[in-house]
Amino acid sequence: MGAQGALAWAARLWGAAESLRERYGIPLTPLERDDYKPAVAAVLMHLEEQVFHAAWTQGRTMAIEQVLATNTAY
């Protein structure tokens, strides 16, 4: 998986995590948010916004196991 693929995978993973947090009513803590926001911003800087949002949206529709299975780099 190249750098672009890894960045898109991160966006899918964040989308899936957001969906799970919403489903179970678990917000990000302030400490988690402090790390999360800069990480998302960094990925957005290196990935086309359209690709980022498409991957995020795709992740929101996938089970976490599916998202994890799409990461073939590890």
C-alpha positions in Angstrom: 0.0 0.0 0.0 1.5 3.3 -1.0 1.3 6.5 1.0 -1.9 7.6 -0.7 -3.5 4.3 0.1 -2.4 4.5 3.7 -3.9 8.0 4.0 -7.2 6.9 2.4 -7.2 3.9 4.8 -6.8 6.3 7.7 -9.8 8.3 6.5 -11.9 5.1 6.2 -10.9 4.1 9.7 -11.8 7.5 11.1 -15.2 7.3 9.3 -15.9 3.9 10.7 -14.9 5.1 14.2 -17.1 8.2 13.9 -20.0 6.0 13.0 -19.4 3.7 16.0 -19.1 6.7 18.3 -22.4 8.1 17.1 -24.1 4.8 17.3 -23.1 4.2 20.9 -23.1 7.9 22.0 -19.4 8.0 22.9 -17.9 11.4 22.2 -14.2 12.0 21.8 -12.6 13.2 25.1 -10.8 16.6 25.0 -7.5 14.7 25.2 -8.4 12.5 22.3 -9.6 15.5 20.3 -6.3 17.3 20.8 -4.5 14.4 18.9 -7.3 13.7 16.5 -7.8 17.1 14.9 -4.2 17.6 13.9 -4.0 14.1 12.6 -7.0 14.6 10.4 -5.7 17.9 9.2 -2.3 16.4 8.3 -4.0 13.7 6.2 -6.1 16.3 4.5 -3.0 18.2 3.5 -1.5 15.2 1.7 -4.7 13.7 0.2 -7.1 15.3 -2.2 -10.1 16.5 -0.3 -12.5 14.7 -2.6 -10.6 11.4 -2.0 -10.5 12.0 1.7 -14.2 12.6 2.0 -15.0 9.6 -0.2 -12.9 7.3 1.9 -14.4 8.8 5.1 -17.9 8.2 3.8 -17.1 4.7 2.7 -15.7 4.0 6.2 -18.9 5.1 7.8 -20.8 2.4 5.9 -18.4 -0.4 6.7 -18.0 -2.6 9.7 -14.8 -2.0 11.5 -13.6 -5.5 10.6 -14.1 -4.6 6.9 -12.0 -1.4 7.2 -9.3 -3.2 9.1 -9.2 -5.9 6.4 -8.6 -3.3 3.7 -5.2 -2.4 5.2 -2.9 -4.8 3.5 0.3 -3.0 4.5 0.6 -4.9 7.8 
